[in-house]
Amino acid sequence: MAGITVSLAQFGAGEDKQANLRTIESFAQKARESDSCMLFLPEYSMFYAKVNRRSHIRQAAESLDGAFVQALARLARQYSLWLAAGMYEQTDGLPYNTIVVVDADGVLRGVHRKQRLYDAFGYRESEECRAGEMPFVPVQTPAGKLGIITCFELRFPALAAEQKQAGAEVLFVPAGWAAGENKVLHWRTLLCARAIENSMTVLGVDQDAPGCFIGHSAAFAADGRTLGALDEGSGLLHITI
């Protein structure tokens, strides 16, 4: 895997899906210009509502063959990139908090439905989303076999270990990591810990929204070395695996 470049895109998604896609396309273009083969985007990349979330999420949710995934597939083909991004997946009830992985031919190669919902620190994600039933099945990518856990799942070491045991060589952690006291410390420490204890590269990609999400996306090597990191604000981080 030596010499493989991937890009981590940090931004704050909103309720305008088309605006979010324009931002994603801008990142895709810059990633391709930097010879990246994969672009990793945060949880909620498709849509994020700050108020009346339950009703807005249900209205915004889409199927896996809906407009958002189709748009990702078009961008993947246009820029010859694998893309991984967060969306709300439509069901007959509450939607799933889902991460999709699309290859450079625009083919949907993997789906992770968040299992451990963020019912913590005074918040109840389970009132907005349905929990996934199964762990992600790692998928072979240009950067190695990719595993996924989402945001709050980072706090459960067994979930990362499960991805390692299933063959993952690189762990992707898309997030909307809530702002708060010591939250940057928690985020960075847990990303590094999951890398060290599982001897695999960990890519943490967070939403950025002052007072809501912390940003501070980062990548760690299997030995805990920092491969690259962002602070607050939108940005694109290129790393070599």
Secondary structure per residue as TSV (DSSP state, phi and psi in degrees):
chain	resnum	aa	ss	phi	psi
A	1	M	-	360.0	1.7
A	2	A	T	-59.4	136.6
A	3	G	T	86.0	5.2
A	4	I	-	-84.3	124.2
A	5	T	E	-100.8	132.6
A	6	V	E	-129.5	160.1
A	7	S	E	-123.9	139.6
A	8	L	E	-112.8	121.8
A	9	A	E	-107.5	119.8
A	10	Q	E	-109.3	123.3
A	11	F	-	-159.1	169.7
A	12	G	-	-106.4	107.9
A	13	A	-	-75.5	153.0
A	14	G	-	-127.0	-158.6
A	15	E	S	-84.6	-12.9
A	16	D	-	-87.6	100.9
A	17	K	H	-61.3	-38.9
A	18	Q	H	-67.4	-37.1
A	19	A	H	-64.5	-40.4
A	20	N	H	-62.3	-41.2
A	21	L	H	-67.4	-35.0
A	22	R	H	-63.9	-38.6
A	23	T	H	-64.9	-44.2
A	24	I	H	-61.3	-41.5
A	25	E	H	-64.3	-39.3
A	26	S	H	-60.5	-43.0
A	27	F	H	-64.5	-40.5
A	28	A	H	-61.5	-42.9
A	29	Q	H	-62.3	-44.7
A	30	K	H	-67.9	-36.3
A	31	A	H	-64.1	-43.3
A	32	R	H	-64.0	-38.6
A	33	E	H	-64.5	-23.4
A	34	S	T	-96.6	12.9
A	35	D	T	64.5	26.4
A	36	S	-	-73.5	147.8
A	37	C	S	-104.4	-12.0
A	38	M	E	-142.2	143.9
A	39	L	E	-123.7	121.4
A	40	F	E	-105.9	127.9
A	41	L	-	-120.7	161.2
A	42	P	-	-74.7	170.8
A	43	E	T	-55.1	149.1
A	44	Y	T	64.4	20.6
A	45	S	S	-59.2	-32.5
A	46	M	S	-69.6	-39.7
A	47	F	-	-166.9	137.8
A	48	Y	-	-146.1	126.9
A	49	A	-	-111.5	134.5
A	50	K	S	-86.2	-24.3
A	51	V	S	-130.2	159.0
A	52	N	S	46.9	47.3
A	53	R	H	-63.5	-43.0
A	54	R	H	-58.1	-49.2
A	55	S	H	-69.7	-40.2
A	56	H	H	-66.3	-39.3
A	57	I	H	-64.7	-43.6
A	58	R	H	-63.2	-37.3
A	59	Q	H	-70.3	-35.0
A	60	A	H	-83.0	-22.8
A	61	A	-	-57.1	144.7
A	62	E	B	-131.4	160.8
A	63	S	-	-77.5	168.0
A	64	L	T	-70.4	-13.2
A	65	D	T	-109.3	21.4
A	66	G	S	-83.2	-171.8
A	67	A	H	-61.8	-38.3
A	68	F	H	-67.7	-49.2
A	69	V	H	-66.1	-36.1
A	70	Q	H	-62.1	-40.2
A	71	A	H	-65.7	-41.4
A	72	L	H	-60.8	-41.9
A	73	A	H	-61.8	-41.2
A	74	R	H	-63.1	-44.1
A	75	L	H	-65.2	-39.1
A	76	A	H	-59.7	-45.6
A	77	R	H	-68.0	-42.0
A	78	Q	H	-63.5	-39.4
A	79	Y	H	-107.4	6.8
A	80	S	T	52.0	51.3
A	81	L	-	-128.7	143.7
A	82	W	E	-78.7	141.6
A	83	L	E	-128.3	141.6
A	84	A	E	-131.2	127.6
A	85	A	E	-153.1	158.2
A	86	G	E	-93.6	145.7
A	87	M	E	-150.7	170.9
A	88	Y	E	-102.2	123.7
A	89	E	E	-98.5	126.7
A	90	Q	-	-67.6	137.4
A	91	T	-	-136.0	-174.2
A	92	D	S	-82.3	1.7
A	93	G	S	-139.5	-131.8
A	94	L	S	-65.8	144.1
A	95	P	-	-76.2	161.9
A	96	Y	E	-84.0	147.7
A	97	N	E	-89.1	104.2
A	98	T	E	-119.2	143.3
A	99	I	E	-112.6	130.4
A	100	V	E	-113.1	146.8
A	101	V	E	-121.2	121.0
A	102	V	E	-118.2	132.9
A	103	D	-	-85.3	177.7
A	104	A	T	-68.2	-11.2
A	105	D	T	-95.2	2.8
A	106	G	S	83.1	14.1
A	107	V	-	-91.1	131.9
A	108	L	E	-70.6	115.5
A	109	R	E	-107.1	-17.8
A	110	G	E	-161.0	150.3
A	111	V	E	-139.1	125.9
A	112	H	E	-118.8	120.2
A	113	R	E	-100.0	117.9
A	114	K	-	-53.1	126.0
A	115	Q	-	-92.2	-44.5
A	116	R	S	-97.0	101.9
A	117	L	-	-80.8	156.6
A	118	Y	-	-80.5	74.2
A	119	D	E	-101.1	76.9
A	120	A	E	-162.4	163.5
A	121	F	T	51.5	37.4
A	122	G	T	81.4	10.2
A	123	Y	E	-119.1	151.7
A	124	R	E	-132.9	90.1
A	125	E	G	-64.8	-25.4
A	126	S	G	-65.5	-13.7
A	127	E	G	-82.9	-10.1
A	128	E	T	-113.6	-29.5
A	129	C	-	-134.4	157.7
A	130	R	B	-93.1	139.5
A	131	A	-	-76.3	140.3
A	132	G	-	-68.9	155.9
A	133	E	S	-99.6	-20.6
A	134	M	S	-131.9	148.3
A	135	P	-	-68.8	159.6
A	136	F	-	-65.4	141.5
A	137	V	-	-94.1	111.6
A	138	P	-	-53.2	142.8
A	139	V	E	-122.2	141.4
A	140	Q	E	-72.8	129.5
A	141	T	E	-132.9	172.2
A	142	P	T	-60.2	-23.5
A	143	A	T	-95.0	6.3
A	144	G	E	114.8	-179.1
A	145	K	E	-74.5	122.1
A	146	L	E	-99.7	127.8
A	147	G	E	-108.3	160.4
A	148	I	E	-139.6	134.4
A	149	I	-	-131.7	154.0
A	150	T	-	-115.3	123.3
A	151	C	G	45.4	-106.7
A	152	F	G	-55.1	-26.0
A	153	E	G	-63.7	-18.9
A	154	L	G	-61.2	-25.1
A	155	R	G	-79.9	0.2
A	156	F	-	-117.4	96.8
A	157	P	H	-54.1	-33.4
A	158	A	H	-62.7	-29.8
A	159	L	H	-70.6	-40.0
A	160	A	H	-67.2	-41.6
A	161	A	H	-61.9	-35.9
A	162	E	H	-62.8	-39.7
A	163	Q	H	-65.6	-41.1
A	164	K	H	-60.7	-46.4
A	165	Q	H	-63.6	-26.9
A	166	A	T	-83.8	0.8
A	167	G	T	109.6	0.4
A	168	A	-	-63.4	137.1
A	169	E	S	-107.8	-25.0
A	170	V	E	-130.1	132.5
A	171	L	E	-110.3	121.6
A	172	F	E	-97.3	128.0
A	173	V	E	-123.8	87.5
A	174	P	E	-76.7	144.5
A	175	A	E	-151.2	157.6
A	176	G	-	-123.2	74.8
A	177	W	-	-75.7	113.5
A	178	A	B	-62.5	138.7
A	179	A	-	-69.3	154.5
A	180	G	-	160.5	177.3
A	181	E	T	-61.6	127.4
A	182	N	T	64.7	13.4
A	183	K	H	-69.0	-33.3
A	184	V	H	-64.9	-41.4
A	185	L	H	-60.0	-46.7
A	186	H	H	-58.8	-50.2
A	187	W	H	-58.2	-54.8
A	188	R	H	-66.5	-40.9
A	189	T	H	-64.3	-43.8
A	190	L	H	-70.2	-37.3
A	191	L	H	-59.3	-47.0
A	192	C	H	-64.8	-41.6
A	193	A	H	-62.4	-43.6
A	194	R	H	-62.9	-33.6
A	195	A	H	-66.8	-49.1
A	196	I	H	-66.3	-47.9
A	197	E	H	-71.3	-20.7
A	198	N	H	-110.0	0.2
A	199	S	T	50.9	50.7
A	200	M	S	-146.5	154.3
A	201	T	E	-65.2	138.1
A	202	V	E	-124.2	129.7
A	203	L	E	-114.9	110.7
A	204	G	E	-104.9	118.0
A	205	V	E	-122.8	116.0
A	206	D	E	-113.8	152.5
A	207	Q	-	-65.8	153.9
A	208	D	E	-124.9	118.5
A	209	A	E	-157.5	107.6
A	210	P	T	-50.7	129.4
A	211	G	T	81.7	-7.6
A	212	C	T	-120.9	-58.1
A	213	F	E	-124.8	154.0
A	214	I	E	-91.5	-17.7
A	215	G	-	72.0	-133.6
A	216	H	-	57.1	40.3
A	217	S	-	-59.3	148.5
A	218	A	E	-158.1	156.2
A	219	A	E	-127.5	138.9
A	220	F	E	-126.9	139.0
A	221	A	-	-76.2	169.0
A	222	A	T	-60.8	-24.4
A	223	D	T	-95.0	7.6
A	224	G	S	93.7	-5.2
A	225	R	-	-64.3	142.6
A	226	T	E	-78.9	119.5
A	227	L	E	-85.6	-21.7
A	228	G	E	170.3	156.3
A	229	A	E	-157.0	150.7
A	230	L	-	-112.3	163.5
A	231	D	-	-101.5	-140.2
A	232	E	S	-81.4	165.9
A	233	G	S	92.6	160.6
A	234	S	S	-66.5	145.8
A	235	G	E	-176.1	165.5
A	236	L	E	-125.5	126.1
A	237	L	E	-111.9	122.7
A	238	H	E	-101.0	130.8
A	239	I	E	-132.5	157.9
A	240	T	E	-111.1	127.2
A	241	I	-	-99.8	360.0
